[in-house]
Amino acid sequence: HHSVGPMWAGPLFEAGFVRSAAEHAGRMAPALHKRVVPLFARLMEEAEGPPLYWNIAWRCKALGYGPPKLDTLIAKLKEKGHTASRTHFDDHSVRTSASLEQLDAIIKELV
């Protein structure tokens, strides 16, 4: 018998805090500003997404495909009505409201 837990399934970011931190970052020294503003932009995009994510390179390897461009995949997921964004901690992963089956079908469309 295997068990896991407890598992957090709520929001990972407090959008108001991220927005406030991004505004503060906008007033930082220019050298720091150039590095942190893109991070906050990605965090803001992620803030409304689901807590879990898929590593697309790993998923495509399991399916036997080369990975599509992430921007193209994200656009197609959104076109089909799902939420979708990159993650701030893994450049090869996507947060999406699509089920695994829906994600796999969209990947197959794109490769």
WOSULTA-V372534 format. One line per field, one symbol per residue. phi: phi as a letter, one per 40 degrees, with the letter a starting at -180 (. if undefined). A space follows every 10 residues. Layout:
BEGIN
phi->???
END
This chain:
BEGIN
phi->.babicbcbc ccbcdccccc ccccccbcdd ccdccccccc ccccccdccc cbabcccccc cccgbccccc ccccccccdc gccaacccba cbbbcacccc ccccccdccc b
END
